[in-house]
Amino acid sequence: MSIPEIILAIIAIVVGAVIGYVLHKSVYERKLDAAHETAQGILADAKKQAETDTKETLLEAKEDSHRYRSEAEKDLKRQRNEIQKQEDRVLQREEALDRKDNAFQKREDALKRKENKLSSEQQKVAKLQQQADSLIQKRQDAVEEAAALSQEEAQSLIINEAKETLASERAKMIKESTQQAAQEADAKAKDLIVQAIQRSGADMVSDTTVSVVTLPNDDMKGRIIGREGRNIRTLETLTGIDLIIDDTPEAVVLSGFDPLRREVAKIALEKLIQDGRIHPARIEEMVEKARKELDERIQDLGEQTVFDLGIHSMHPALIKLVGQMNYRVSYGQNVLTHAVEVAKLSGIFAAELGEDVTLAKRAGLLHDIGKAVENDVEESHVQIGVDLAKKYKESPVVIDAIASHDETSESHYIISELVGAANVISASRPGARSDSLESFIHRLERLESIADEFDGVQKSFAIQAGREVRVIVKPNKISDLDAVTLAHDIKEKIESDMDYPGHIKVSVIREVRSVAYAK
């Protein structure tokens, strides 16, 4: 490239640079102007917004100020009204006080006038009293002179005469009051007893010595008897109850004086009929289950009885004995029914006299608890009941009621007297008790106790209405030869110690079992 070309190129470059600078500056100036205009617009908008916000703030402040001022004026007005009302009330009170002050002033003036009047009256009375005393003294002097008696002697004479007259009148009044009180007390007592009996309302049904088991059909009778009578003999031996199978359709009669044994036999027989398998081994199993089930029934019955009477916190052993009373009979009267009735009557009497009702019911329920114990205990039911109550931590009131309910000992509490009265009422109802049934049961119990006294006897049962005693002996103590001797000895003892009609059969049963299990 030649020098002229180089110079031209340099000049072209410089000219391009100048032109580019000029163009760039013009573009920058235009952008700067646009940015300046935008900034001014933003500032103008900001000023307008600020002015708008300022105006709104001022308006809100004015509104708030106006509202606060209105509320303050309302509060001030209300306070002024209240102050005005208080001022009015104060004025009214001041006026009332002024009126009362005037009234008091008038009363005070009236009292002063009355006081002055009374003072003058008292002076007049004093003068009249002096005159009366003078006249009385003159009269007394005249009377003493005429009667030849001093004042003391006359007073003594008058007092003695008055005493004699008043003594006679007083005796008449006492006699009349006593008779009236006795009549009212007698009427009240009769009314109370009648109400108590009506409210207790216990049905009295004499227990018999038989129970009836219904059969599904008459063919069941043959199965109950078994081959050669082995089933019926097993059941009678295990329970001590007679099974009477006669022509009565679809029924078997269980006969026995002990309700517990009779109930065990009934439950066992019902289970056997329901099960259908009747043989000696099954009978033994069912009798054992029946005894356990009866124990559960007795416990449930005792708990239900205690709950129904509203008695709480009783020992479980006592509760079981309460249920067991349902299977005891005294003079033909169910012991539990009698105890419940005595408890209700005692509670009613206690409520009328303001005594502890629950404690009275508790004492009434447990007063014959000794009769629930087995019959072989050689103590009276009263002593047995007292021992049980002490053993299970019953209150002294309950123990005293048990000890004194049959009037064998003196009572120390009012509740004991109430239990005794309730016991007499329950026992003395027409038809409530039967001496013939009681004597019959005692004869059978005595028959069993004679057999139980001999060594080697496991258990004895009086059956056939007392015409037979069945004695089960321990095979390891009584041999077959000894069984013959034992039957003779029991027969001799019965003949010497008991009075009975007809004959009594003594049957001694000795059974030996050997059991082994193949494994």
C-alpha positions as CSV (number, residue, x, y, z in Angstrom):
1,M,0.0,0.0,0.0
2,S,1.3,3.5,-0.9
3,I,1.6,6.4,1.5
4,P,-1.4,8.2,0.0
5,E,-3.6,5.2,0.5
6,I,-2.4,4.9,4.1
7,I,-3.1,8.6,4.8
8,L,-6.6,8.2,3.2
9,A,-7.2,5.2,5.4
10,I,-6.1,7.1,8.6
11,I,-8.3,10.0,7.6
12,A,-11.3,7.6,7.0
13,I,-10.7,6.0,10.4
14,V,-10.6,9.4,12.2
15,V,-13.6,10.6,10.3
16,G,-15.5,7.4,11.3
17,A,-14.5,7.8,14.9
18,V,-15.7,11.4,15.0
19,I,-19.0,10.5,13.3
20,G,-19.4,7.5,15.8
21,Y,-18.7,9.8,18.7
22,V,-21.2,12.4,17.5
23,L,-23.9,9.7,16.9
24,H,-23.3,8.1,20.3
25,K,-23.5,11.4,22.1
26,S,-26.7,12.3,20.4
27,V,-28.2,8.9,21.4
28,Y,-27.0,9.3,25.0
29,E,-28.4,12.8,25.2
30,R,-31.8,11.5,24.0
31,K,-31.7,8.7,26.6
32,L,-30.7,11.1,29.3
33,D,-33.5,13.5,28.4
34,A,-36.0,10.6,28.4
35,A,-34.7,9.4,31.9
36,H,-34.9,13.0,33.1
37,E,-38.5,13.2,31.9
38,T,-39.3,9.8,33.5
39,A,-37.8,10.9,36.8
40,Q,-39.7,14.1,36.8
41,G,-42.9,12.2,36.0
42,I,-42.2,9.8,38.9
43,L,-41.5,12.8,41.2
44,A,-44.8,14.4,40.1
45,D,-46.7,11.2,40.7
46,A,-45.1,10.8,44.1
47,K,-46.0,14.3,45.1
48,K,-49.6,13.8,44.0
49,Q,-49.7,10.5,45.9
50,A,-48.2,12.1,48.9
51,E,-50.7,15.0,48.7
52,T,-53.5,12.4,48.4
53,D,-52.3,10.3,51.3
54,T,-51.8,13.5,53.4
55,K,-55.4,14.6,52.6
56,E,-56.8,11.1,53.5
57,T,-54.8,11.0,56.7
58,L,-56.0,14.4,57.6
59,L,-59.6,13.3,56.9
60,E,-59.3,10.2,59.0
61,A,-57.7,12.1,61.8
62,K,-60.5,14.6,61.7
63,E,-63.1,11.8,61.6
64,D,-61.4,10.1,64.6
65,S,-61.1,13.3,66.4
66,H,-64.8,14.0,65.8
67,R,-65.8,10.5,66.9
68,Y,-63.7,10.7,70.1
69,R,-65.1,14.1,70.8
70,S,-68.7,12.8,70.3
71,E,-68.0,9.8,72.6
72,A,-66.4,12.1,75.2
73,E,-69.4,14.4,75.1
74,K,-71.7,11.4,75.5
75,D,-69.7,10.1,78.4
76,L,-69.6,13.6,79.9
77,K,-73.4,13.9,79.4
78,R,-74.0,10.5,81.0
79,Q,-71.8,11.3,84.0
80,R,-73.6,14.6,84.4
81,N,-77.0,12.8,84.3
82,E,-75.7,10.3,86.9
83,I,-74.4,13.0,89.1
84,Q,-77.7,14.8,88.7
85,K,-79.6,11.6,89.8
86,Q,-77.3,11.2,92.7
87,E,-77.8,14.7,93.7
88,D,-81.6,14.2,93.5
89,R,-81.3,11.1,95.6
90,V,-79.2,12.9,98.2
91,L,-81.8,15.7,98.2
92,Q,-84.6,13.1,98.7
93,R,-82.7,11.5,101.5
94,E,-82.1,14.8,103.1
95,E,-85.8,15.6,102.9
96,A,-86.6,12.2,104.3
97,L,-84.1,12.7,107.2
98,D,-85.7,16.1,107.8
99,R,-89.1,14.5,108.0
100,K,-87.8,11.7,110.3
101,D,-86.1,14.3,112.4
102,N,-89.3,16.2,112.8
103,A,-91.2,13.0,113.6
104,F,-88.5,12.1,116.2
105,Q,-88.8,15.5,117.7
106,K,-92.6,15.1,118.0
107,R,-92.2,11.7,119.6
108,E,-89.6,13.0,122.0
109,D,-92.0,15.8,123.0
110,A,-94.8,13.3,123.4
111,L,-92.6,11.0,125.5
112,K,-91.7,13.9,127.7
113,R,-95.3,14.7,128.2
114,K,-96.1,11.1,129.0
115,E,-93.1,10.9,131.4
116,N,-94.3,14.0,133.2
117,K,-97.8,12.5,133.4
118,L,-96.4,9.2,134.7
119,S,-94.4,11.0,137.3
120,S,-97.5,12.7,138.6
121,E,-99.4,9.4,138.4
122,Q,-96.7,7.6,140.3
123,Q,-96.8,10.2,143.1
124,K,-100.6,9.7,143.3
125,V,-100.1,5.9,143.4
126,A,-97.5,6.2,146.1
127,K,-99.9,8.2,148.2
128,L,-102.7,5.7,147.6
129,Q,-100.3,2.8,148.4
130,Q,-99.4,4.3,151.7
131,Q,-103.1,4.7,152.5
132,A,-103.8,1.1,151.4
133,D,-100.9,-0.2,153.5
134,S,-102.2,1.6,156.5
135,L,-105.7,0.2,155.9
136,I,-104.3,-3.4,155.4
137,Q,-102.3,-3.1,158.6
138,K,-105.3,-2.0,160.5
139,R,-107.4,-4.9,159.0
140,Q,-104.7,-7.4,159.9
141,D,-104.6,-6.1,163.4
142,A,-108.4,-6.4,163.6
143,V,-108.4,-9.9,162.1
144,E,-105.6,-11.1,164.5
145,E,-107.4,-9.6,167.4
146,A,-110.7,-11.3,166.3
147,A,-109.2,-14.7,165.3
148,A,-106.6,-14.9,168.0
149,L,-104.0,-15.9,165.3
150,S,-100.9,-14.2,164.2
151,Q,-100.2,-13.5,160.6
152,E,-97.6,-16.3,160.3
153,E,-100.1,-18.8,161.8
154,A,-102.8,-17.8,159.4
155,Q,-100.5,-18.1,156.4
156,S,-99.4,-21.6,157.5
157,L,-103.0,-22.7,158.0
158,I,-104.0,-21.4,154.5
159,I,-101.0,-23.0,152.8
160,N,-101.7,-26.4,154.4
161,E,-105.3,-26.3,153.3
162,A,-104.2,-25.3,149.8
163,K,-101.6,-28.2,149.7
164,E,-104.2,-30.8,150.7
165,T,-106.6,-29.5,148.0
166,L,-103.9,-29.3,145.4
167,A,-102.5,-32.8,146.2
168,S,-105.9,-34.4,145.6
169,E,-106.4,-32.5,142.4
170,R,-102.8,-33.3,141.3
171,A,-103.4,-37.0,141.9
172,K,-106.5,-36.9,139.8
173,M,-104.7,-35.1,137.0
174,I,-101.8,-37.6,137.1
175,K,-104.2,-40.5,137.0
176,E,-106.1,-39.1,134.1
177,S,-103.0,-38.1,132.2
178,T,-101.5,-41.6,132.8
179,Q,-104.6,-43.3,131.5
180,Q,-104.8,-41.0,128.5
181,A,-101.1,-41.5,127.7
182,A,-101.5,-45.3,128.0
183,Q,-104.5,-45.3,125.7
184,E,-102.8,-43.1,123.1
185,A,-99.6,-45.1,123.3
186,D,-101.5,-48.4,122.8
187,A,-103.4,-47.0,119.9
188,K,-100.2,-45.6,118.3
189,A,-98.4,-48.9,118.8
190,K,-101.2,-50.8,117.2
191,D,-101.4,-48.4,114.3
192,L,-97.6,-48.6,113.8
193,I,-97.6,-52.4,113.9
194,V,-100.4,-52.6,111.4
195,Q,-98.7,-50.1,109.0
196,A,-95.4,-52.0,109.3
197,I,-97.1,-55.3,108.6
198,Q,-98.9,-53.9,105.6
199,R,-95.8,-52.3,104.2
200,S,-93.6,-55.3,104.7
201,G,-96.1,-57.6,102.9
202,A,-94.0,-60.8,102.9
203,D,-95.9,-63.9,101.8
204,M,-95.5,-66.7,104.3
205,V,-95.5,-70.2,102.7
206,S,-94.7,-73.3,104.8
207,D,-92.1,-75.4,103.1
208,T,-93.0,-79.1,102.6
209,T,-90.8,-82.1,102.6
210,V,-91.3,-83.0,98.9
211,S,-90.2,-81.6,95.5
212,V,-91.6,-82.5,92.1
213,V,-89.5,-83.0,89.0
214,T,-91.3,-82.9,85.7
215,L,-90.4,-85.6,83.1
216,P,-90.6,-85.2,79.3
217,N,-92.4,-88.5,79.0
218,D,-93.2,-91.6,81.1
219,D,-90.5,-93.7,79.4
220,M,-88.0,-91.6,81.4
221,K,-89.1,-93.3,84.6
222,G,-87.7,-96.6,83.5
223,R,-84.3,-95.0,82.7
224,I,-84.2,-93.3,86.0
225,I,-84.9,-96.6,87.8
226,G,-82.2,-98.4,85.7
227,R,-81.4,-102.0,85.4
228,E,-82.5,-103.8,88.6
229,G,-82.9,-100.3,90.2
230,R,-79.2,-99.4,90.3
231,N,-79.7,-95.8,89.0
232,I,-82.4,-94.9,91.6
233,R,-80.4,-96.6,94.4
234,T,-77.2,-94.6,93.4
235,L,-79.1,-91.3,93.4
236,E,-80.8,-92.0,96.7
237,T,-77.5,-93.1,98.3
238,L,-75.6,-90.0,97.1
239,T,-78.2,-87.5,98.1
240,G,-80.1,-89.1,101.0
241,I,-83.4,-88.3,99.3
242,D,-86.2,-90.7,98.5
243,L,-87.3,-90.9,94.8
244,I,-91.0,-91.8,94.6
245,I,-91.9,-93.1,91.1
246,D,-95.6,-93.9,91.0
247,D,-98.5,-93.6,88.6
248,T,-98.3,-89.9,88.5
249,P,-97.9,-89.0,84.8
250,E,-94.7,-87.4,83.7
251,A,-93.5,-86.6,87.3
252,V,-91.1,-87.9,89.9
253,V,-91.5,-86.9,93.6
254,L,-88.3,-86.2,95.7
255,S,-89.0,-86.7,99.4
256,G,-86.7,-85.6,102.2
257,F,-86.7,-83.3,105.2
258,D,-83.5,-81.5,104.4
259,P,-84.2,-78.8,101.7
260,L,-80.5,-78.6,100.7
261,R,-80.3,-82.3,100.0
262,R,-83.6,-82.2,98.2
263,E,-82.5,-79.3,96.1
264,V,-79.2,-81.1,95.2
265,A,-81.2,-84.2,94.1
266,K,-83.6,-82.0,92.1
267,I,-80.8,-80.2,90.2
268,A,-78.9,-83.4,89.6
269,L,-82.0,-85.2,88.3
270,E,-83.0,-82.3,86.0
271,K,-79.4,-82.3,84.6
272,L,-79.6,-86.1,84.0
273,I,-82.9,-85.8,82.3
274,Q,-81.6,-83.0,80.0
275,D,-78.4,-84.9,79.3
276,G,-80.1,-88.2,78.6
277,R,-77.2,-90.4,79.8
278,I,-78.3,-92.0,83.1
279,H,-76.0,-94.5,84.8
280,P,-74.2,-94.6,88.2
281,A,-71.0,-92.9,87.1
282,R,-72.9,-90.1,85.4
283,I,-75.2,-89.8,88.4
284,E,-72.2,-89.2,90.7
285,E,-70.8,-86.6,88.3
286,M,-74.1,-84.7,88.1
287,V,-74.6,-84.8,91.9
288,E,-71.2,-83.2,92.4
289,K,-72.0,-80.5,89.8
290,A,-75.4,-79.9,91.5
291,R,-73.7,-79.3,94.8
292,K,-71.4,-76.7,93.2
293,E,-74.2,-75.1,91.4
294,L,-76.3,-74.9,94.6
295,D,-73.4,-73.2,96.4
296,E,-73.4,-70.6,93.6
297,R,-77.2,-70.1,93.8
298,I,-76.9,-69.7,97.6
299,Q,-74.2,-67.0,97.2
300,D,-76.2,-65.2,94.5
301,L,-79.4,-65.4,96.6
302,G,-77.6,-63.9,99.7
303,E,-76.1,-61.1,97.6
304,Q,-79.5,-60.3,96.1
305,T,-81.2,-60.3,99.5
306,V,-78.6,-58.0,101.1
307,F,-78.8,-55.6,98.0
308,D,-82.6,-55.5,98.1
309,L,-82.5,-54.5,101.8
310,G,-79.9,-51.8,101.2
311,I,-77.3,-53.4,103.4
312,H,-73.7,-53.0,102.4
313,S,-70.2,-54.1,103.5
314,M,-71.2,-57.5,104.8
315,H,-68.6,-60.3,105.0
316,P,-69.0,-62.8,102.1
317,A,-69.3,-65.7,104.5
318,L,-72.2,-64.1,106.2
319,I,-73.8,-63.3,102.8
320,K,-73.5,-67.0,101.9
321,L,-75.2,-68.0,105.2
322,V,-78.0,-65.5,104.4
323,G,-78.6,-67.3,101.2
324,Q,-78.4,-70.7,102.9
325,M,-81.3,-69.6,105.2
326,N,-83.6,-70.1,102.2
327,Y,-83.0,-73.8,102.6
328,R,-83.8,-73.9,106.3
329,V,-87.2,-74.3,107.9
330,S,-88.2,-73.3,111.5
331,Y,-91.7,-74.5,112.6
332,G,-92.7,-74.8,109.0
333,Q,-91.6,-71.2,108.2
334,N,-88.9,-70.4,105.7
335,V,-86.0,-68.9,107.7
336,L,-84.9,-66.5,105.0
337,T,-88.4,-65.2,104.4
338,H,-88.9,-64.8,108.1
339,A,-85.5,-62.9,108.4
340,V,-86.3,-60.6,105.5
341,E,-89.7,-59.8,107.0
342,V,-88.1,-59.1,110.4
343,A,-85.5,-56.8,108.7
344,K,-88.2,-54.8,107.0
345,L,-90.3,-54.5,110.1
346,S,-87.3,-53.5,112.2
347,G,-86.4,-50.8,109.6
348,I,-89.9,-49.4,109.7
349,F,-89.9,-49.3,113.5
350,A,-86.5,-47.6,113.5
351,A,-87.6,-45.0,111.0
352,E,-90.6,-44.1,113.2
353,L,-88.4,-43.8,116.3
354,G,-85.5,-41.9,114.6
355,E,-83.0,-44.8,114.9
356,D,-80.5,-46.0,112.3
357,V,-82.7,-47.8,109.7
358,T,-79.9,-49.6,107.9
359,L,-78.5,-50.9,111.1
360,A,-81.9,-52.1,112.2
361,K,-82.4,-54.0,108.9
362,R,-79.0,-55.5,109.3
363,A,-79.8,-56.7,112.8
364,G,-83.2,-58.0,111.8
365,L,-81.7,-60.0,108.8
366,L,-79.0,-61.6,110.9
367,H,-81.0,-62.3,114.1
368,D,-81.5,-66.0,113.0
369,I,-78.2,-66.4,111.2
370,G,-77.3,-69.3,113.5
371,K,-80.1,-71.4,112.0
372,A,-78.2,-71.4,108.6
373,V,-75.4,-73.5,110.1
374,E,-75.3,-77.3,109.6
375,N,-77.6,-79.1,112.1
376,D,-74.8,-81.1,113.7
377,V,-73.4,-78.2,115.7
378,E,-74.1,-78.8,119.4
379,E,-75.1,-75.2,120.3
380,S,-78.3,-73.2,120.2
381,H,-78.8,-71.1,117.1
382,V,-78.6,-67.9,119.3
383,Q,-75.1,-68.7,120.5
384,I,-74.0,-69.8,117.0
385,G,-75.3,-66.5,115.6
386,V,-73.5,-64.5,118.3
387,D,-70.2,-66.3,117.6
388,L,-70.6,-65.8,113.8
389,A,-71.3,-62.0,114.3
390,K,-68.2,-61.6,116.5
391,K,-66.1,-63.6,114.1
392,Y,-67.0,-61.5,111.2
393,K,-66.7,-58.1,113.1
394,E,-70.4,-57.1,113.2
395,S,-71.3,-54.1,115.3
396,P,-72.2,-54.5,119.0
397,V,-75.9,-53.6,118.2
398,V,-76.2,-56.5,115.8
399,I,-74.6,-58.9,118.3
400,D,-76.9,-57.7,121.0
401,A,-80.0,-58.1,118.8
402,I,-79.0,-61.7,117.9
403,A,-78.3,-62.5,121.6
404,S,-81.6,-61.0,122.9
405,H,-84.2,-61.5,120.2
406,D,-85.7,-64.6,121.8
407,E,-85.6,-63.0,125.3
408,T,-82.9,-65.4,126.6
409,S,-80.8,-62.4,127.6
410,E,-81.4,-58.7,128.4
411,S,-81.1,-56.2,125.5
412,H,-79.0,-53.1,125.8
413,Y,-80.0,-51.2,122.7
414,I,-83.3,-49.8,121.3
415,I,-82.7,-51.6,118.0
416,S,-82.5,-54.9,119.8
417,E,-85.9,-54.3,121.3
418,L,-87.2,-53.4,117.9
419,V,-85.8,-56.6,116.4
420,G,-87.4,-58.7,119.2
421,A,-90.8,-57.1,118.6
422,A,-90.5,-57.6,114.8
423,N,-89.5,-61.3,115.4
424,V,-92.6,-61.8,117.6
425,I,-94.9,-60.2,115.0
426,S,-93.5,-62.3,112.1
427,A,-93.6,-65.5,114.0
428,S,-97.1,-65.0,115.5
429,R,-99.0,-64.6,112.3
430,P,-101.8,-67.1,111.9
431,G,-100.5,-70.1,109.9
432,A,-97.0,-68.7,109.8
433,R,-95.6,-71.7,111.8
434,S,-96.4,-75.3,112.3
435,D,-95.2,-77.2,115.3
436,S,-96.0,-80.6,113.8
437,L,-93.5,-80.1,110.9
438,E,-90.9,-78.8,113.2
439,S,-91.1,-81.8,115.6
440,F,-91.0,-84.1,112.5
441,I,-87.8,-82.5,111.2
442,H,-86.2,-82.6,114.7
443,R,-87.0,-86.3,115.0
444,L,-85.3,-87.0,111.6
445,E,-82.3,-84.9,112.6
446,R,-82.0,-86.7,115.9
447,L,-82.1,-90.0,114.0
448,E,-79.2,-89.0,111.8
449,S,-77.2,-87.6,114.7
450,I,-77.5,-90.9,116.6
451,A,-76.0,-92.7,113.6
452,D,-73.3,-90.1,113.1
453,E,-72.1,-90.6,116.7
454,F,-70.6,-94.0,115.9
455,D,-66.9,-94.3,114.9
456,G,-66.4,-95.1,111.2
457,V,-69.6,-93.5,110.0
458,Q,-69.0,-91.2,107.0
459,K,-72.6,-89.9,106.5
460,S,-76.1,-91.0,107.5
461,F,-79.4,-90.2,105.8
462,A,-82.9,-90.5,107.3
463,I,-85.3,-91.5,104.5
464,Q,-88.8,-92.9,104.0
465,A,-90.2,-90.3,106.4
466,G,-88.0,-91.5,109.2
467,R,-88.8,-95.2,108.7
468,E,-85.3,-96.0,107.5
469,V,-81.8,-94.6,108.2
470,R,-79.2,-95.3,105.6
471,V,-75.6,-95.3,107.0
472,I,-72.6,-94.9,104.7
473,V,-69.4,-96.1,106.5
474,K,-65.7,-95.7,105.7
475,P,-64.5,-98.9,104.2
476,N,-61.0,-98.6,105.6
477,K,-62.3,-98.5,109.1
478,I,-65.4,-100.7,109.0
479,S,-65.2,-104.3,107.6
480,D,-68.1,-106.3,106.4
481,L,-68.4,-108.1,109.8
482,D,-68.1,-104.7,111.6
483,A,-71.0,-103.4,109.4
484,V,-73.3,-106.0,110.9
485,T,-72.3,-105.1,114.4
486,L,-72.6,-101.4,113.7
487,A,-76.2,-101.9,112.4
488,H,-77.1,-103.7,115.6
489,D,-75.5,-101.0,117.8
490,I,-77.3,-98.2,116.0
491,K,-80.6,-100.1,116.3
492,E,-80.0,-100.5,120.1
493,K,-79.1,-96.8,120.4
494,I,-82.3,-95.7,118.5
495,E,-84.5,-97.9,120.7
496,S,-83.1,-96.5,123.9
497,D,-82.9,-92.8,123.0
498,M,-85.9,-92.1,120.8
499,D,-89.7,-92.4,120.8
500,Y,-91.1,-93.2,117.4
501,P,-94.1,-94.9,115.8
502,G,-93.8,-98.2,114.0
503,H,-90.3,-99.5,113.0
504,I,-87.1,-98.0,111.8
505,K,-84.9,-99.8,109.3
506,V,-81.1,-99.4,109.7
507,S,-79.2,-100.0,106.5
508,V,-75.3,-99.9,106.7
509,I,-73.7,-99.5,103.3
510,R,-70.0,-100.3,102.8
511,E,-68.5,-99.7,99.4
512,V,-64.9,-100.3,98.3
513,R,-63.6,-98.8,95.1
514,S,-60.2,-99.5,93.3
515,V,-59.5,-97.0,90.5
516,A,-56.5,-97.2,88.1
517,Y,-55.8,-95.2,84.9
518,A,-54.2,-96.8,81.8
519,K,-51.8,-94.4,80.1
